[in-house]
Amino acid sequence: MPLLSPGVRYMLLSTLFFALLNVCVKLLPHLPPLEIIFFRSVLSLALSYGALRQARVAPWGQPQSRFYLLSRGTTGALALVLYFYTLQTMPLASAVTIQYLAPIFTAVLGIFIVKEKVQPWQWVFFLLSFGGVVLVKGVDTRIEPLYLAMGVASAVFSGLSYNSIRKMGGREHPMVIVLYSQLVVVPFSAVYCLLHWTTPVGWQDWSVLLLTGIFTQLSQVYKTKAYQAGPLASISSLDYLGILYALGLGFTFFGETFGLPSYAGMALVLLGVALNAAYTFRQSRRPVPAVPVVEEVAT
């Protein structure tokens, strides 16, 4: 059995493409965030629908899954809107740090929604990784309580969204799940664009907007596959690796450098994720206890 399960491999790809998406957003500081969301969602919607038509898959999903499809789309849209709003109203480092509560909420909500148990040691690994995120990004204690609550609410909605995916299991095509997400996001962002439209400048802006749609599509597809393929507790913790991608890409594209505390935080993130992956792998290899067979006494 390979150490990296399909769910882990999908999640690693998802976090990489999401980090590339963040680079694209950083290259468009003159455009409103919700306008960027609108463009990426429209492109992702078109790509998802085209892929489903080509694969001859019904885009509306199975009747027994539609409640969870709508739940995934609605909670995902709310999480996205709240997250981008916190990016506008608080320091970037603080907004990103608070959003990294999402994997913890995913695992906690999974206890009640999909009945997946989180082992005591896994809680230790979660706290270790989150401590690393705090050390890397830092937390601005001057954040107003309202904005802090909005950031936490975004993480909670993300947790609900991922649990909706897990609840459906493998019944739905990943593109169907992605399609529903865009169907909910597009109207929200379209209304904002009508009220606060800013025209993109030149072919550079349009090219970067095109890439935001492509990276969004790839990130969502692989994340959906990851949550369909693996337990929430082990898959959700891999979200923390996104900060490492972001640090590397920030240095490559924007010359961002970091001090010793940041590198110590990176080590904590990696340690927590690695320990959780190793623990989950070890648990999966444990033999299932045999059930004793009681022979029936003839009468």
HUQUICOR-V861759 format. One record per residue. N is the residue number from 0. RES is the residue in one small letter. PSI is psi as a letter, one per 30 degrees, with the letter a starting at -180 (* if undefined). D_CENTER is the distance of its C-alpha to the mean C-alpha in whole Angstrom. Layout:
N_RES_PSI_D_CENTER / N_RES_PSI_D_CENTER
//
This chain:
0_m_k_26 / 1_p_k_24 / 2_l_e_22 / 3_l_j_19 / 4_s_l_18 / 5_p_e_16 / 6_g_e_13 / 7_v_e_13 / 8_r_e_14 / 9_y_e_12 / 10_m_e_9 / 11_l_e_11 / 12_l_e_11 / 13_s_e_8 / 14_t_e_8 / 15_l_e_11 / 16_f_e_11 / 17_f_e_8 / 18_a_e_11 / 19_l_e_14 / 20_l_e_12 / 21_n_e_13 / 22_v_e_16 / 23_c_e_17 / 24_v_e_16 / 25_k_f_19 / 26_l_f_21 / 27_l_h_22 / 28_p_f_23 / 29_h_f_25 / 30_l_k_23 / 31_p_k_22 / 32_p_e_18 / 33_l_f_18 / 34_e_e_20 / 35_i_e_18 / 36_i_e_15 / 37_f_e_18 / 38_f_e_19 / 39_r_e_16 / 40_s_e_15 / 41_v_e_19 / 42_l_e_19 / 43_s_e_16 / 44_l_e_18 / 45_a_e_21 / 46_l_e_19 / 47_s_e_18 / 48_y_e_21 / 49_g_e_23 / 50_a_e_22 / 51_l_e_22 / 52_r_e_26 / 53_q_e_26 / 54_a_f_25 / 55_r_h_27 / 56_v_k_25 / 57_a_k_25 / 58_p_f_22 / 59_w_f_23 / 60_g_l_22 / 61_q_k_24 / 62_p_e_25 / 63_q_f_24 / 64_s_f_21 / 65_r_e_21 / 66_f_e_20 / 67_y_f_17 / 68_l_e_16 / 69_l_e_17 / 70_s_e_15 / 71_r_e_12 / 72_g_e_13 / 73_t_e_15 / 74_t_e_12 / 75_g_e_9 / 76_a_e_12 / 77_l_e_13 / 78_a_e_10 / 79_l_e_10 / 80_v_e_14 / 81_l_e_14 / 82_y_e_12 / 83_f_e_14 / 84_y_e_17 / 85_t_e_17 / 86_l_e_16 / 87_q_f_20 / 88_t_f_21 / 89_m_l_21 / 90_p_k_21 / 91_l_e_17 / 92_a_e_17 / 93_s_e_17 / 94_a_e_15 / 95_v_e_12 / 96_t_e_14 / 97_i_e_13 / 98_q_f_10 / 99_y_g_9 / 100_l_f_11 / 101_a_e_8 / 102_p_e_8 / 103_i_e_12 / 104_f_e_12 / 105_t_e_10 / 106_a_e_13 / 107_v_e_15 / 108_l_e_15 / 109_g_f_15 / 110_i_e_18 / 111_f_e_20 / 112_i_e_18 / 113_v_g_18 / 114_k_h_20 / 115_e_k_19 / 116_k_k_20 / 117_v_k_19 / 118_q_l_22 / 119_p_e_23 / 120_w_e_23 / 121_q_e_19 / 122_w_e_19 / 123_v_e_21 / 124_f_e_18 / 125_f_e_16 / 126_l_e_18 / 127_l_e_19 / 128_s_e_16 / 129_f_e_15 / 130_g_e_19 / 131_g_e_18 / 132_v_e_15 / 133_v_e_18 / 134_l_e_21 / 135_v_e_19 / 136_k_f_18 / 137_g_l_21 / 138_v_k_21 / 139_d_j_23 / 140_t_f_25 / 141_r_g_27 / 142_i_k_24 / 143_e_k_25 / 144_p_e_24 / 145_l_e_23 / 146_y_e_21 / 147_l_e_19 / 148_a_e_19 / 149_m_e_17 / 150_g_e_15 / 151_v_e_15 / 152_a_e_15 / 153_s_e_11 / 154_a_e_10 / 155_v_e_12 / 156_f_e_11 / 157_s_e_7 / 158_g_e_9 / 159_l_e_11 / 160_s_e_9 / 161_y_e_8 / 162_n_e_11 / 163_s_e_13 / 164_i_e_11 / 165_r_e_13 / 166_k_e_16 / 167_m_f_17 / 168_g_b_17 / 169_g_g_18 / 170_r_e_20 / 171_e_k_18 / 172_h_k_18 / 173_p_e_14 / 174_m_e_16 / 175_v_e_17 / 176_i_e_14 / 177_v_e_12 / 178_l_e_16 / 179_y_e_16 / 180_s_e_13 / 181_q_e_15 / 182_l_e_18 / 183_v_e_17 / 184_v_e_15 / 185_v_e_18 / 186_p_e_21 / 187_f_e_20 / 188_s_f_19 / 189_a_e_23 / 190_v_e_25 / 191_y_e_23 / 192_c_e_25 / 193_l_e_28 / 194_l_f_29 / 195_h_h_27 / 196_w_k_28 / 197_t_k_28 / 198_t_k_29 / 199_p_k_27 / 200_v_j_30 / 201_g_l_31 / 202_w_f_30 / 203_q_e_27 / 204_d_e_25 / 205_w_e_25 / 206_s_e_24 / 207_v_e_21 / 208_l_e_20 / 209_l_e_21 / 210_l_e_18 / 211_t_e_16 / 212_g_e_16 / 213_i_e_16 / 214_f_e_13 / 215_t_e_11 / 216_q_e_12 / 217_l_e_12 / 218_s_e_8 / 219_q_e_8 / 220_v_e_11 / 221_y_e_10 / 222_k_e_7 / 223_t_e_9 / 224_k_e_12 / 225_a_e_10 / 226_y_f_10 / 227_q_f_13 / 228_a_f_15 / 229_g_l_14 / 230_p_k_15 / 231_l_e_12 / 232_a_e_13 / 233_s_e_13 / 234_i_e_10 / 235_s_e_8 / 236_s_f_10 / 237_l_f_9 / 238_d_f_6 / 239_y_f_10 / 240_l_f_11 / 241_g_e_9 / 242_i_e_12 / 243_l_e_15 / 244_y_e_14 / 245_a_e_14 / 246_l_e_17 / 247_g_e_19 / 248_l_e_18 / 249_g_e_19 / 250_f_e_23 / 251_t_e_23 / 252_f_f_23 / 253_f_g_24 / 254_g_g_26 / 255_e_k_24 / 256_t_l_25 / 257_f_l_25 / 258_g_a_27 / 259_l_e_28 / 260_p_e_25 / 261_s_e_22 / 262_y_e_23 / 263_a_e_24 / 264_g_e_20 / 265_m_e_19 / 266_a_e_21 / 267_l_e_20 / 268_v_e_16 / 269_l_e_18 / 270_l_e_20 / 271_g_e_18 / 272_v_e_15 / 273_a_e_18 / 274_l_e_20 / 275_n_e_18 / 276_a_e_18 / 277_a_e_21 / 278_y_e_22 / 279_t_e_20 / 280_f_e_22 / 281_r_e_25 / 282_q_e_25 / 283_s_f_24 / 284_r_f_27 / 285_r_k_29 / 286_p_k_32 / 287_v_k_32 / 288_p_k_35 / 289_a_k_38 / 290_v_k_39 / 291_p_k_43 / 292_v_k_45 / 293_v_j_48 / 294_e_k_51 / 295_e_k_52 / 296_v_k_56 / 297_a_k_58 / 298_t_*_61
//
